[in-house]
Amino acid sequence: MNPVQGSLEPDARPTREVRASFNEKTIRIYQAYSPEIAVPALAAQKFLPPFKTTRMTWIKPSFIWMMYRSGWAGKSGQEYILGIDILRSGFEWALANSCLSHFIEDVHPTHADWENQIRDFPVRIQWDPERTIRLQPLPWRAIQIGLGPQSVPAYISEWITRIDDVTPLAKKIESLVKGGEAGLIRNLIPTEIPYPLPDSISKRIGCVQNRGTPA
């Protein structure tokens, strides 16, 4: 994927901001799976059983956060890291039909309003500390998007345009990090820039209006 170009200095980064690799039509997200799910998905370019459509599935635009979550593809059941390109229209639908997994005062007028959103919307949003290449927490946060059972069928049958195995990349970067070769890593990590969103979606998910290239 050739990402839309743009930049934002790290020291000016908002606490909550959607950043990703994307182009005019698609955005890349990451998931980690066992070989039983990942290998058939790579071959068919779609998820097949034993992937379950009845469970919430979490997608993550941050490559480094996925490395943290999976332990560089070292955790049981997360031995494969998949880079998945999905339609931006599907990604934005998910955000527009989401609610935060926890009540946040500067996002929800009242606790009751948040409870109503939990009941009415199928997608969950979590903001977790972004990580350095050594997987240490940073002051700003990365978004996780939990697709509920009502939205998973559209994800697997309509939104996905490509599934890549990025496990070798993950292992290469991990080896360089452990070897102290930080200077060789910069060009390997996928470029992630602010993703432009309508104000209504930014407000819903509690992020600062992005300053990336306009959609």
CORUR-V334555 format. One record per run of one state. SS is the DSSP state (A for helix, B for strand, O for the rest). FROM is the first residue (numbers start at 1). LEN is the number of residues. If there is no record, write none. Layout:
SS	FROM	LEN
SS	FROM	LEN
This chain:
O	1	9
A	10	3
O	13	3
B	16	1
O	17	2
B	19	2
O	21	1
B	22	1
O	23	3
B	26	8
O	34	1
A	35	10
O	45	12
B	57	4
O	61	2
A	63	8
O	71	9
B	80	8
A	88	9
O	97	1
B	98	3
O	101	10
A	111	10
O	121	2
B	123	9
O	132	5
B	137	11
O	148	1
A	149	11
B	160	6
O	166	1
A	167	12
O	179	3
A	182	3
O	185	8
B	193	2
O	195	4
A	199	7
O	206	10
